[in-house]
Amino acid sequence: MSCFSRKVFTTMAKKSIADVDVTGKAVLMRCDFNVPLDDQLQITDDRRITEALPSIKSVLDRGGRVILMSHLGRPEGKDPAADAKYSLKPVADRLAKLLGVTVHFASDTVGPDAQAKAAAVKNGEILLLENVRFNKGEKKGDAEYAAVLAGFGDIYCNDAFGTCHRTEGSMVAVPNAMNGKPKVCGFLVEKEIKFLSEAIASPQRPFVAIVGGAKVSDKINVIQNLLAICDKVLIGGAMAYTFALAQGGKTGKSRVEPDKVELAKELMASGTGKLELPLDTHCGDDFSPNCNKVVVKAGQIPDNFEGLDIGPETQAKYSEIVKGAKTVVWNGPMGVFEMPPFDAGTRAVANAIVASSAVSIIGGGDSAAAIQEFGLADKVTHVSTGGGASLEMLEGKKFVAVELLDDK
C-alpha cells in the first residue's frame, strides 16, 4: 500500500473565450510566446504561436479586437542592449504572416507607445505589447503596472498554459485588477486542463506513467503522486542512476544525486509492484556520439563509463507495458535523445505510445521536443505546451492564475 496520498488537480469548469460576447470589445489576452530563437533572432519553433491562433481568431471573427501580452526568455533588466534579443518583435512578424493581417507592435508594455496603440487599435485588429518581463512590475505584481494593463481590456483571457503555474503580474495581478470584467480562459488553456486534469482524475486503465529526465529531486512530487494514481510508473533518464545507487549498484561516471538515495529507497518501498526501473543501461566513456559504448546490466556501469540511455532489454519491457496501456502520461526522456545512438530508448517509448490504443498525453518540455523531433506529435492524443506547468499539474497543484477565472 502506498504511503503517499493521491493528489489530483481539480478546478471548476471555467468560462472560455467562446462563452463571452466580444463584439466591439477589447480582449486583453495573455499568451505564452516564449519561443526559441536562433542567433539571427529567427523563430526556430512556432508551435506556441500556432497554438494561440484559435483563441485570437475567435475574437477577430466575432468583431472584437485583441491586445496580446507575453514574456520571452529571462531578461535581466540591467543592459537594454543585451535584453534586445528578448524582444517580441519577431513574434509580431510571425503572427502577421500566419494570420495574414497587420499586427501592430508596441515598443513598451505600459508606456506611452502601448497606451497610445491600445487606445487606437480597431475591431478586427491585433496589438502585441512588448515583452512583459521588460517591466519590473511584472515580476513584482506591481499594482500600478497591473492597473494600466487592466485598463487596456474589456475582457481578460488567459491562454498561456506554459505560465499558468506562475503568479506574475500579467497572470494574476492584472485579472484581479479588472474589477468585475469577464475573466476567461482561451482554447489552449481549456484543452490543457481538460487533458491533464480529467485524464488523471478518471483515467482508463491500465494507466501508465513514464518519468524521465536528469534529477529525482526535480520530480519527487510527481513520482509520489503518480504512484498513488497509476498502475505502473516507468523510470528512465539519469534519475534512474540514483535509484541504482540506492540499490547498492555501480554507477560509474553517471549523473547521480547521492543526497537523494534515501528518498529513492522510500519511493521503491512504496512503489512495490508499480515502480519499474531499468534492467540494463547503454553507456559511453565520453559524452559524445563517437565514444566507446557498452550495454551493461543496471547497476553495473564500469568506472570510466556513464549511463546515457536505457538498454535494449528495458526498451522491450517498457514498450510491452506501454502497448497494453489505456492511458499514458509521459514526462521526461529516457536518455540523451538529441544524440544518436543514445536516442534509442526515447524513440522506443515514443513508438510504443503511438502503437498503443491509449489516450496519450506528452507533458511538455523535453518529452514534447522529442516527440516533435521524431515526427510523431500528430500521432498522440495531446502534446502539452507547458513543461513546468504540466509537471505541477501532474503533482496535483492548484494554479491561482486558473482559479481566479470565471466559473461556468
ABEGO torsion letter per residue (X at the ends): XBABBBBBBBBBBBBBAAABBABGBBBBBBBBABBBBBAAGBBABAAAAAAAAAAAAAAAAAGBBBBBBBBBEBBAGABAAAAAAABAAAAAAAAAAAAGBBBBBBABAABAAAAAAAAABBBGBBBBBBBAAABAAAAAGBAAAAAAAAAABABBBBABAAAAABABAAAAAAAAAAGGBBBBBBAAAAAAAAAAAAAAABBBOBBBBBBBEABAAAAAAAAAAAAAABABBBBBEAAAAAAAAAAGBBAEABBBBAAAAAAAAAAAAAABGABBBBABBBBBABBBAABBBBBBBBGABBAABBBABBBAAAAAAAAAAAAABABBBBBEBABBAABOAAAAAAAAAAAAAAABABBBBBAEEAAAAAAAAAGAAAABABBBABAAAAAAAAAGBBBAAAAABBBX
